[in-house]
Amino acid sequence: MCEKSGMSVGDSSGSALDFESALAQLQGIVQKLESGDLSLEDSLKGFEEGVRLTRQCQEVLQHAEQRVQILTQNGN
């Protein structure tokens, strides 16, 4: 997804997060998982959310890469 101010990804509530917010959220999840303080169920939920955010961030990055390739091709 794209919005006027930049690239965005959807969050679990269906609203859009910008790439940087999604990445910060993903980093927070990783820190919680690495702490070892979560229950197994909470760890699994965090892992699932992390996978979802990672996939969405990858999509945004792929779209950005395509845009860069188009711009550099048109510039030659």
HELIX and SHEET records of a PDB file:
HELIX    1   1 PHE A   19  SER A   35  1                                  17    
HELIX    2   2 LEU A   40  ASN A   74  1                                  35    
SHEET    1   A 3 CYS A   2  GLU A   3  0                                        
SHEET    2   A 3 GLY A   6  GLY A  10 -1                                        
SHEET    3   A 3 ALA A  16  ASP A  18 -1                                        
END                                                                             
